[in-house]
Amino acid sequence: MDSSSTRRQATRQKLFEAAVTLIAEQGFSSTTVDEIAERAGVAKGTVYYNFASKTVLFEELLQHGIELLTASLQSAADENAERGGSHVDALDAMVRAGLDFISRYPSLTQLYVAELWRTNRAWQSTLMMVRQRAIAVIEAELRAGVAAHEFSGEIDIPLTASALFGMVLVAALDWQSYQPERSLEDVHAALSRLLQGRVGGTVASG
């Protein structure tokens, strides 16, 4: 990647970070391009050079964030496979990866969860598409677990994958907002026991 491309990527990243922080604080409609530019430390024209509009910026922001999360989930599954772990272990590793991602990007996660319930947004179809990519990673692990007879063949794979995805999002936001004194390890352990007991079909001990 040449220096101009590197600079542009750095600028876009600053704009992403500025936008997600401002929009999480005061909402999409109340956030102006001027404010985004000021928070990012760039000229207003730079925003429009990189993004056609505030709407396009926000759509790409959501897409960028969920794609990062998807990559984190896939990496966790791949690393577990390399270690020879079970499919339950892979799901548990994804839970940990999801919690870690959300702890690093809480504002982005808040925006994503808020936007999931809106139906009048220009970026709704994009949001649904990238959400499905993330859930597809979990679905693939569940299908592999069923094929390996590690999970019951009666589980509803699409619904279970969505439930696991939602569990991590909501639990992480609750942790960040209302129980910040708890460590990531503590929250992961609690969700791990739930996962092992429900999806894995085992009874957690201790």
DALIN-V986476 format. One record per residue. RES is the residue in one letter. SS is DSSP state (A for helix, B for strand, O for the rest). PHI is phi as a letter, one per 20 degrees, with the letter a starting at -180 (999 if undefined). PSI is psi in whole degrees, -180 to 180 (none if undefined). Layout:
res->RES ss->SS phi->PHI psi->PSI
res->RES ss->SS phi->PHI psi->PSI
This chain:
res->M ss->O phi->999 psi->128
res->D ss->O phi->f psi->172
res->S ss->A phi->f psi->-36
res->S ss->A phi->f psi->-40
res->S ss->A phi->f psi->-40
res->T ss->A phi->f psi->-43
res->R ss->A phi->f psi->-40
res->R ss->A phi->f psi->-41
res->Q ss->A phi->f psi->-41
res->A ss->A phi->f psi->-41
res->T ss->A phi->f psi->-45
res->R ss->A phi->f psi->-38
res->Q ss->A phi->f psi->-41
res->K ss->A phi->f psi->-39
res->L ss->A phi->f psi->-41
res->F ss->A phi->g psi->-50
res->E ss->A phi->f psi->-41
res->A ss->A phi->f psi->-45
res->A ss->A phi->f psi->-46
res->V ss->A phi->f psi->-37
res->T ss->A phi->f psi->-47
res->L ss->A phi->f psi->-45
res->I ss->A phi->f psi->-35
res->A ss->A phi->f psi->-35
res->E ss->A phi->f psi->-42
res->Q ss->A phi->c psi->4
res->G ss->O phi->n psi->157
res->F ss->O phi->f psi->-49
res->S ss->O phi->f psi->-34
res->S ss->O phi->e psi->-12
res->T ss->O phi->e psi->129
res->T ss->O phi->d psi->160
res->V ss->A phi->f psi->-37
res->D ss->A phi->g psi->-44
res->E ss->A phi->f psi->-40
res->I ss->A phi->f psi->-45
res->A ss->A phi->f psi->-44
res->E ss->A phi->f psi->-45
res->R ss->A phi->f psi->-36
res->A ss->A phi->e psi->-13
res->G ss->O phi->m psi->34
res->V ss->O phi->c psi->169
res->A ss->O phi->f psi->153
res->K ss->A phi->g psi->-38
res->G ss->A phi->f psi->-27
res->T ss->A phi->f psi->-35
res->V ss->A phi->f psi->-48
res->Y ss->A phi->f psi->-23
res->Y ss->A phi->f psi->-36
res->N ss->A phi->e psi->-28
res->F ss->O phi->c psi->137
res->A ss->O phi->f psi->-28
res->S ss->O phi->a psi->172
res->K ss->A phi->f psi->-36
res->T ss->A phi->f psi->-45
res->V ss->A phi->f psi->-41
res->L ss->A phi->g psi->-46
res->F ss->A phi->f psi->-39
res->E ss->A phi->f psi->-45
res->E ss->A phi->f psi->-32
res->L ss->A phi->f psi->-49
res->L ss->A phi->f psi->-43
res->Q ss->A phi->f psi->-46
res->H ss->A phi->g psi->-46
res->G ss->A phi->f psi->-46
res->I ss->A phi->f psi->-31
res->E ss->A phi->f psi->-36
res->L ss->A phi->f psi->-42
res->L ss->A phi->f psi->-44
res->T ss->A phi->g psi->-43
res->A ss->A phi->f psi->-38
res->S ss->A phi->f psi->-42
res->L ss->A phi->f psi->-45
res->Q ss->A phi->f psi->-40
res->S ss->A phi->f psi->-40
res->A ss->A phi->f psi->-42
res->A ss->A phi->f psi->-43
res->D ss->A phi->f psi->-43
res->E ss->A phi->f psi->-37
res->N ss->A phi->f psi->-42
res->A ss->A phi->f psi->-39
res->E ss->A phi->f psi->-31
res->R ss->A phi->e psi->-7
res->G ss->O phi->m psi->23
res->G ss->O phi->f psi->164
res->S ss->O phi->f psi->174
res->H ss->A phi->f psi->-31
res->V ss->A phi->f psi->-41
res->D ss->A phi->g psi->-39
res->A ss->A phi->f psi->-44
res->L ss->A phi->f psi->-40
res->D ss->A phi->f psi->-40
res->A ss->A phi->f psi->-36
res->M ss->A phi->f psi->-40
res->V ss->A phi->g psi->-46
res->R ss->A phi->f psi->-44
res->A ss->A phi->f psi->-41
res->G ss->A phi->f psi->-44
res->L ss->A phi->f psi->-42
res->D ss->A phi->f psi->-43
res->F ss->A phi->f psi->-47
res->I ss->A phi->f psi->-34
res->S ss->A phi->f psi->-28
res->R ss->A phi->e psi->-27
res->Y ss->O phi->c psi->60
res->P ss->A phi->f psi->-37
res->S ss->A phi->f psi->-41
res->L ss->A phi->f psi->-42
res->T ss->A phi->f psi->-41
res->Q ss->A phi->g psi->-43
res->L ss->A phi->f psi->-45
res->Y ss->A phi->g psi->-48
res->V ss->A phi->f psi->-41
res->A ss->A phi->f psi->-41
res->E ss->A phi->f psi->-21
res->L ss->A phi->g psi->-30
res->W ss->O phi->e psi->2
res->R ss->O phi->e psi->144
res->T ss->O phi->d psi->-1
res->N ss->O phi->d psi->22
res->R ss->O phi->e psi->146
res->A ss->O phi->f psi->-26
res->W ss->O phi->e psi->11
res->Q ss->A phi->g psi->-44
res->S ss->A phi->f psi->-38
res->T ss->A phi->f psi->-42
res->L ss->A phi->f psi->-43
res->M ss->A phi->f psi->-37
res->M ss->A phi->f psi->-47
res->V ss->A phi->f psi->-31
res->R ss->A phi->f psi->-43
res->Q ss->A phi->f psi->-33
res->R ss->A phi->f psi->-42
res->A ss->A phi->f psi->-44
res->I ss->A phi->f psi->-31
res->A ss->A phi->f psi->-32
res->V ss->A phi->f psi->-41
res->I ss->A phi->f psi->-42
res->E ss->A phi->g psi->-42
res->A ss->A phi->f psi->-39
res->E ss->A phi->f psi->-38
res->L ss->A phi->f psi->-43
res->R ss->A phi->f psi->-41
res->A ss->A phi->f psi->-38
res->G ss->A phi->f psi->-38
res->V ss->A phi->f psi->-44
res->A ss->A phi->f psi->-32
res->A ss->O phi->e psi->5
res->H ss->O phi->m psi->25
res->E ss->O phi->e psi->-29
res->F ss->O phi->d psi->157
res->S ss->O phi->f psi->140
res->G ss->O phi->f psi->-7
res->E ss->O phi->e psi->-6
res->I ss->O phi->f psi->145
res->D ss->O phi->e psi->100
res->I ss->A phi->f psi->-50
res->P ss->A phi->f psi->-43
res->L ss->A phi->f psi->-39
res->T ss->A phi->f psi->-41
res->A ss->A phi->f psi->-44
res->S ss->A phi->f psi->-39
res->A ss->A phi->f psi->-42
res->L ss->A phi->f psi->-43
res->F ss->A phi->f psi->-48
res->G ss->A phi->f psi->-36
res->M ss->A phi->g psi->-46
res->V ss->A phi->f psi->-45
res->L ss->A phi->g psi->-52
res->V ss->A phi->f psi->-43
res->A ss->A phi->f psi->-40
res->A ss->A phi->f psi->-41
res->L ss->A phi->f psi->-38
res->D ss->A phi->f psi->-42
res->W ss->A phi->f psi->-50
res->Q ss->A phi->f psi->-37
res->S ss->A phi->e psi->-40
res->Y ss->A phi->d psi->-16
res->Q ss->O phi->c psi->49
res->P ss->O phi->f psi->-15
res->E ss->O phi->f psi->-15
res->R ss->O phi->f psi->144
res->S ss->O phi->e psi->162
res->L ss->A phi->g psi->-40
res->E ss->A phi->f psi->-39
res->D ss->A phi->f psi->-46
res->V ss->A phi->f psi->-42
res->H ss->A phi->f psi->-42
res->A ss->A phi->f psi->-40
res->A ss->A phi->f psi->-45
res->L ss->A phi->f psi->-33
res->S ss->A phi->f psi->-42
res->R ss->A phi->f psi->-40
res->L ss->A phi->f psi->-45
res->L ss->A phi->f psi->-48
res->Q ss->A phi->f psi->-37
res->G ss->A phi->f psi->-37
res->R ss->A phi->e psi->-52
res->V ss->O phi->e psi->-42
res->G ss->O phi->f psi->-19
res->G ss->O phi->m psi->19
res->T ss->O phi->d psi->166
res->V ss->O phi->d psi->121
res->A ss->O phi->f psi->142
res->S ss->O phi->d psi->162
res->G ss->O phi->n psi->none
